[in-house]
Amino acid sequence: MLTLSGKHINLRPLEPEDLDFIYDIENNEDLWELSSTQMPYSRFLIQQYLENAHRDIYEVKQLRLVIESKEGESLGLIDIFDFDPQHRRAAIGILIVDQENRGKGFGAEALQLLCDYAFERLKLHQVFANVAADNLKSQKLFTQRGFEKIGVKKDWNLVNGTYKDEFLYQLLNNVY
């Protein structure tokens, strides 16, 4: 799993032991805006999800990995979703859970590792991300990695009674 191993973090597959970690993330209403979640998830549903997390990306069109420190602490999640092997593209989502772990380079390293994996192993031509217009830290993260803001989706998400714009960021891989 060298492709998913960095200097400070590793990206690893979901394990049954991640149940409480995933449960806390999926049921944190402060994070629902990021994933368009509308309702809480039961432990049972998350357990079923974890039991099926081993399925192939070509079958389920997504891959969720835990961002883990070298000391074994679960820091967050990074996802490939909307995987389209025909057009060789996929979306990326990333979350560093705790505020005290943000701004330390973990997200940047995780994003680099995942992009390398997407381009080298999955042979994708492009990856993209949807970022809320008011999420300046994520905009900076994707821009610093080389993503280009290519569009604005006006009034895209309704959050607490207010429509918010969403930016579309894209990174092309000209090797494959």
C-alpha positions in Angstrom: 0.0 0.0 0.0 2.9 2.3 -0.7 0.9 4.5 -3.0 -1.3 5.5 0.0 1.5 6.1 2.5 2.9 9.5 3.0 5.4 11.2 5.3 2.9 12.1 8.1 -0.2 10.1 7.2 -1.5 6.9 5.6 -4.8 6.4 3.7 -6.3 3.1 4.7 -9.5 1.2 3.9 -12.4 1.3 6.3 -12.3 -1.4 9.0 -15.1 -2.6 11.3 -13.4 -0.8 14.1 -14.2 2.5 12.4 -17.9 2.2 13.3 -17.8 4.8 16.1 -15.6 7.2 14.1 -17.9 7.0 11.0 -21.0 7.2 13.2 -19.8 10.4 14.9 -19.0 12.0 11.6 -22.2 11.0 9.8 -24.3 12.2 12.8 -22.5 15.5 13.4 -25.1 18.0 12.2 -22.4 20.7 11.8 -21.0 18.6 8.9 -24.2 17.8 7.2 -23.9 20.8 4.9 -20.7 19.3 3.4 -22.4 16.0 2.4 -26.0 17.1 1.8 -27.0 14.8 4.7 -30.6 15.3 5.8 -31.0 12.8 8.6 -28.9 10.8 11.1 -27.6 7.4 10.4 -28.1 4.4 12.7 -25.2 2.3 13.9 -26.8 -0.6 12.1 -26.8 1.2 8.7 -23.2 2.2 9.2 -22.2 -1.3 10.2 -23.8 -2.6 7.0 -21.9 0.1 5.0 -18.6 -1.0 6.6 -19.4 -4.7 5.9 -19.6 -3.7 2.2 -16.8 -1.2 2.1 -14.5 -3.8 0.6 -16.4 -3.9 -2.7 -14.4 -2.9 -5.8 -14.5 0.8 -6.9 -15.4 -0.4 -10.4 -18.5 -2.0 -9.0 -19.7 0.6 -6.5 -18.2 3.7 -8.2 -16.8 5.0 -4.9 -13.9 4.5 -2.5 -13.7 5.9 1.1 -10.5 5.9 3.0 -9.5 6.9 6.5 -6.8 9.5 6.8 -4.7 8.1 9.6 -1.6 9.6 11.4 1.5 7.5 11.5 0.7 7.0 15.1 -2.6 5.3 14.2 -5.0 8.2 15.0 -8.0 8.6 12.7 -7.9 12.2 11.5 -10.6 12.2 8.8 -11.9 10.8 5.6 -11.1 11.2 1.9 -13.4 9.9 -0.8 -13.5 9.1 -4.5 -17.1 9.2 -5.7 -19.0 9.6 -8.9 -16.2 7.4 -10.4 -16.7 7.2 -14.1 -14.2 4.7 -15.7 -15.5 5.3 -19.2 -14.6 9.0 -19.1 -11.8 8.5 -16.6 -12.9 11.0 -14.0 -14.1 11.1 -10.4 -15.0 13.5 -7.7 -13.0 13.9 -4.5 -14.2 14.8 -1.0 -12.1 15.4 2.1 -12.7 16.0 5.7 -10.3 16.5 8.6 -12.6 16.0 11.6 -11.1 18.0 14.5 -10.3 21.6 14.3 -6.9 21.1 16.1 -5.8 18.8 13.2 -6.7 21.3 10.5 -4.0 23.5 9.0 -1.2 21.1 9.8 -0.8 19.7 6.3 -2.7 16.4 6.8 -5.4 17.3 4.3 -2.8 18.5 1.7 -0.8 15.3 2.1 -4.0 13.1 1.9 -5.2 15.0 -1.2 -1.8 14.5 -2.9 -1.8 10.8 -2.1 -5.3 10.3 -3.4 -4.7 12.3 -6.6 -1.5 10.2 -7.2 -3.5 7.1 -6.6 -6.3 8.2 -9.0 -3.9 9.2 -11.8 -1.3 6.4 -11.4 -3.4 3.4 -10.3 -6.9 4.2 -11.7 -5.5 5.9 -14.8 -7.9 8.8 -14.4 -7.7 11.8 -16.7 -9.3 14.2 -14.2 -10.5 14.6 -10.7 -12.9 17.3 -9.5 -14.3 18.7 -6.3 -17.3 20.7 -5.3 -16.5 23.4 -2.7 -18.9 25.7 -0.9 -18.3 29.4 -1.8 -17.8 30.2 1.9 -15.4 27.3 2.5 -12.2 29.3 2.1 -9.9 26.7 3.6 -11.0 24.0 1.2 -10.7 26.4 -1.7 -7.1 27.1 -0.7 -6.4 23.4 -0.2 -7.5 22.5 -3.7 -5.9 25.5 -5.3 -2.6 24.8 -3.7 -2.7 21.2 -5.0 -3.1 22.6 -8.6 -6.9 22.4 -9.0 -8.4 25.1 -11.0 -11.7 26.8 -10.2 -13.7 26.3 -13.5 -17.2 27.2 -12.5 -19.8 28.6 -10.1 -23.0 26.8 -9.4 -25.3 29.7 -8.3 -27.7 29.2 -5.4 -26.7 25.5 -5.5 -27.3 24.4 -1.9 -30.1 25.4 0.4 -28.6 25.7 3.9 -30.6 26.8 6.9 -33.0 28.7 4.6 -30.3 30.4 2.6 -29.1 29.5 -0.9 -25.3 29.2 -1.2 -23.1 29.1 -4.3 -20.8 26.2 -4.9 -17.5 26.2 -6.8 -16.3 23.5 -9.1 -12.6 22.7 -9.0 -10.9 20.4 -11.5 -7.4 18.9 -11.9 -6.4 17.4 -15.2 -3.8 14.7 -15.6 -2.2 15.1 -19.0 -0.2 11.9 -18.6 -3.1 9.4 -19.1 
